[in-house]
Amino acid sequence: MPWDSLLYLLALLGAGLITPGPNNLTCTVHAVVHGKKSNISLITGMAVGFISIHFICGLAVDYFDEDGSVRLAMDIIGSLFMFLIAFGIIYLGRSQKVQDFPEIIPKLGFKTGVLMQYVNGKEWAMVFMLMSKFLNDFGGGVLGIIIISTITTSGGILAMIAWSNVGEKIKSKTAEPKFVKNAFTILGCMLFILALLITIRGL
């Protein structure tokens, strides 16, 4: 096993643990509203969707052009997806409706977790990039796909659990309206800044 490739993937996992991406922040907000235990089916769906994208990208990697129009479309869709989630969280945080969020935000489950992965263009682009660079290093074919998806999905699950715990801590402060509003605003702004930085880097 090429250790430099493994170290790159582990570094990517470390970044995923602390980065407020769409999956992590969705888990956080959902835990604030419905509690961290409600995230079990949501995270399971996210993991299944993420793994399936790995297999699709791994099997189609030979047809993917990193500088082509498909990659550009993925970047645009991914950026819009992140900005929409960021604005939604910020709006909820600044709105008086934040006190009624159990009624405003429905309980999300397995299907939503899966579908979120498929509409996240940035995720498709990232997985295609990983497969392009490292699939052969990990044995190629189905074996390489399994190894890469196991490493990245494990890190993703750990990150979503960690961010769900953050949401649970915020939930314990729901009796303090100002705290909850500020927490949602900060979370939304973090995702907005991340989306902006990724978009600028991709230009």
QUILIN-V203363 format. One record per residue. N is the residue number from 1. RES is the residue in one small letter. PSI is psi as a letter, one per 20 degrees, with the letter a starting at -180 (none if undefined). Layout:
# QUILIN-V203363
n | res | psi
N | RES | PSI
N | RES | PSI
This chain:
# QUILIN-V203363
n | res | psi
1 | m | p
2 | p | o
3 | w | h
4 | d | h
5 | s | g
6 | l | g
7 | l | h
8 | y | g
9 | l | h
10 | l | h
11 | a | h
12 | l | h
13 | l | g
14 | g | g
15 | a | h
16 | g | h
17 | l | h
18 | i | i
19 | t | p
20 | p | m
21 | g | r
22 | p | g
23 | n | g
24 | n | g
25 | l | h
26 | t | g
27 | c | h
28 | t | g
29 | v | g
30 | h | h
31 | a | h
32 | v | g
33 | v | g
34 | h | i
35 | g | q
36 | k | h
37 | k | h
38 | s | i
39 | n | i
40 | i | g
41 | s | h
42 | l | g
43 | i | h
44 | t | g
45 | g | g
46 | m | g
47 | a | g
48 | v | g
49 | g | g
50 | f | g
51 | i | g
52 | s | h
53 | i | h
54 | h | g
55 | f | g
56 | i | g
57 | c | g
58 | g | h
59 | l | h
60 | a | j
61 | v | h
62 | d | i
63 | y | j
64 | f | p
65 | d | o
66 | e | h
67 | d | j
68 | g | a
69 | s | h
70 | v | g
71 | r | g
72 | l | g
73 | a | g
74 | m | g
75 | d | g
76 | i | g
77 | i | g
78 | g | g
79 | s | g
80 | l | g
81 | f | g
82 | m | g
83 | f | h
84 | l | g
85 | i | g
86 | a | g
87 | f | h
88 | g | g
89 | i | g
90 | i | g
91 | y | g
92 | l | h
93 | g | h
94 | r | i
95 | s | q
96 | q | i
97 | k | i
98 | v | h
99 | q | i
100 | d | k
101 | f | h
102 | p | h
103 | e | h
104 | i | g
105 | i | o
106 | p | r
107 | k | p
108 | l | q
109 | g | b
110 | f | g
111 | k | g
112 | t | g
113 | g | g
114 | v | g
115 | l | h
116 | m | h
117 | q | h
118 | y | h
119 | v | i
120 | n | n
121 | g | h
122 | k | h
123 | e | g
124 | w | g
125 | a | g
126 | m | g
127 | v | h
128 | f | g
129 | m | g
130 | l | g
131 | m | h
132 | s | h
133 | k | h
134 | f | i
135 | l | g
136 | n | h
137 | d | h
138 | f | k
139 | g | i
140 | g | r
141 | g | b
142 | v | h
143 | l | g
144 | g | h
145 | i | g
146 | i | g
147 | i | g
148 | i | g
149 | s | h
150 | t | g
151 | i | g
152 | t | h
153 | t | h
154 | s | g
155 | g | g
156 | g | g
157 | i | g
158 | l | g
159 | a | g
160 | m | h
161 | i | g
162 | a | g
163 | w | h
164 | s | h
165 | n | h
166 | v | g
167 | g | h
168 | e | h
169 | k | h
170 | i | h
171 | k | h
172 | s | i
173 | k | j
174 | t | i
175 | a | i
176 | e | n
177 | p | g
178 | k | h
179 | f | g
180 | v | g
181 | k | g
182 | n | h
183 | a | g
184 | f | g
185 | t | g
186 | i | g
187 | l | g
188 | g | g
189 | c | h
190 | m | g
191 | l | h
192 | f | g
193 | i | g
194 | l | g
195 | a | h
196 | l | g
197 | l | g
198 | i | h
199 | t | g
200 | i | g
201 | r | h
202 | g | i
203 | l | none
